[in-house]
Amino acid sequence: MDDAPQVPPGVDPARPSPARVYDYLLGGRHNFEADRAVAEMIKAQAPEIVDAAWANRGFHQRAAKWIAEHGIRQFIDIGSGLPTVGNTHQVVRLAAPDARVVYVDNDPMVLAYGTDLLGDDQAAAVILADMRDPAEVLGNPELRRLIDFTEPVGLLATAGGVRGRQLPRAVAYDRGPEATAGRGGAGQGRPAGGRRHLPPLQG
Ligand SMILES: C[S@@+](CC[C@H](N)C(=O)[O-])C[C@H]1O[C@@H](n2cnc3c(N)ncnc32)[C@H](O)[C@@H]1O
C-alpha cells in the first residue's frame, strides 16, 4: 500500500489488532500488512465477514441516531474502532447538533487517528482506556469534561466484545442510585449478514 499510515506511539504494526483488521474489512486505510493478512484469512474462511462488518456499522448508526432522536444529548461509544464512514458524532448530530460524544478504545491507533479526525471539535473526544476497567473509563478527565452524569447517557457498545453488564452498570451507578443500566439509551450489537459490500444507509 503506497499511502501507508503513520505508526503512532504504542502501536506495533507487526502485530494485528482488531481495530485495524475491522478497518481493513470496511475498506479503510488505517491498517498494516499484518492486519490485512489476518483479514484475508478470515475472509477465506467466512466470505460474509465483509457484509457482516457493514451490517454492523449500519446497526451502530441506526441505534445511535435513534437514541439521539429520543432526546439523549451525550454518548459514550465503547470499543469505538477507527474513524470510518458515518462516525458516531456525525450520525447523532443529524438528530441533535449539540450532541457530545466520547469514543473509548484501547488501541493507540484509534486514539491517534480519531483525535486527528475530530480536530478542534470541543464536543467530542477519543480516550484510550480498557472497557474491562470501568473505573479507568469513567474516571478519565476528558470523559468527565463531556459527560454529565446527572443527565441520561447513550451507551453504545457494538461489536467491541463487551460481555456482561459491568460497564453499563458502572455508568448507571455514576448517574446515581436511582439510575438503572441501559436507561437513557444503550445499544449492544453483534455483526449480522447484510447487503453485499454496500455502505450502510445514511439519514
Ligand atoms: C470490531 S471493532 C468495532 C468498532 C465499532 N464499535 C463498530 O461496531 O463498528 C472492535 C473495537 O473494540 C476495541 N476493543 C477491543 N477490546 C477492547 C477493550 N478491552 N477496551 C476498549 N476497546 C476494546 C478494538 O480495539 C476495536 O477497535
The ligand as a Tripos MOL2 file, in Angstrom:
@<TRIPOS>MOLECULE
LIG
   27    29     1     0     0
SMALL
NO_CHARGES

@<TRIPOS>ATOM
      1 C1        -14.8560   -4.7050   15.6670 C.3       1 LIG1
      2 S1        -14.3450   -3.1400   16.2710 S.3       1 LIG1
      3 C2        -15.9630   -2.3760   16.4550 C.3       1 LIG1
      4 C3        -15.9580   -0.9010   16.1400 C.3       1 LIG1
      5 C4        -17.3260   -0.2300   16.2820 C.3       1 LIG1
      6 N1        -17.8440   -0.3230   17.6380 N.3       1 LIG1
      7 C5        -18.3470   -0.8190   15.3340 C.2       1 LIG1
      8 O1        -19.2360   -1.5250   15.8040 O.co2     1 LIG1
      9 O2        -18.2800   -0.5440   14.1400 O.co2     1 LIG1
     10 C6        -13.9630   -3.5310   17.9870 C.3       1 LIG1
     11 C7        -13.2000   -2.4410   18.6980 C.3       1 LIG1
     12 O3        -13.1810   -2.7310   20.1020 O.3       1 LIG1
     13 C8        -11.9070   -2.3730   20.5980 C.3       1 LIG1
     14 N2        -11.6610   -3.0970   21.8480 N.ar      1 LIG1
     15 C9        -11.4650   -4.4430   21.9880 C.ar      1 LIG1
     16 N3        -11.2470   -4.7440   23.2850 N.ar      1 LIG1
     17 C10       -11.2920   -3.5700   23.9710 C.ar      1 LIG1
     18 C11       -11.1400   -3.2270   25.3400 C.ar      1 LIG1
     19 N4        -10.8820   -4.1670   26.2670 N.pl3     1 LIG1
     20 N5        -11.2820   -1.9330   25.7120 N.ar      1 LIG1
     21 C12       -11.5300   -0.9700   24.7800 C.ar      1 LIG1
     22 N6        -11.6820   -1.2410   23.4620 N.ar      1 LIG1
     23 C13       -11.5650   -2.5190   23.0530 C.ar      1 LIG1
     24 C14       -10.9530   -2.7220   19.4820 C.3       1 LIG1
     25 O4         -9.7170   -2.0170   19.5650 O.3       1 LIG1
     26 C15       -11.7700   -2.3250   18.2540 C.3       1 LIG1
     27 O5        -11.4810   -1.0030   17.8620 O.3       1 LIG1
@<TRIPOS>BOND
     1     1     2 1
     2     2     3 1
     3     2    10 1
     4     3     4 1
     5     4     5 1
     6     5     6 1
     7     5     7 1
     8     7     8 2
     9     7     9 1
    10    10    11 1
    11    11    12 1
    12    11    26 1
    13    12    13 1
    14    13    14 1
    15    13    24 1
    16    14    15 ar
    17    14    23 ar
    18    15    16 ar
    19    16    17 ar
    20    17    18 ar
    21    17    23 ar
    22    18    19 1
    23    18    20 ar
    24    20    21 ar
    25    21    22 ar
    26    22    23 ar
    27    24    25 1
    28    24    26 1
    29    26    27 1
@<TRIPOS>SUBSTRUCTURE
     1 LIG1         1 GROUP 0 **** ****
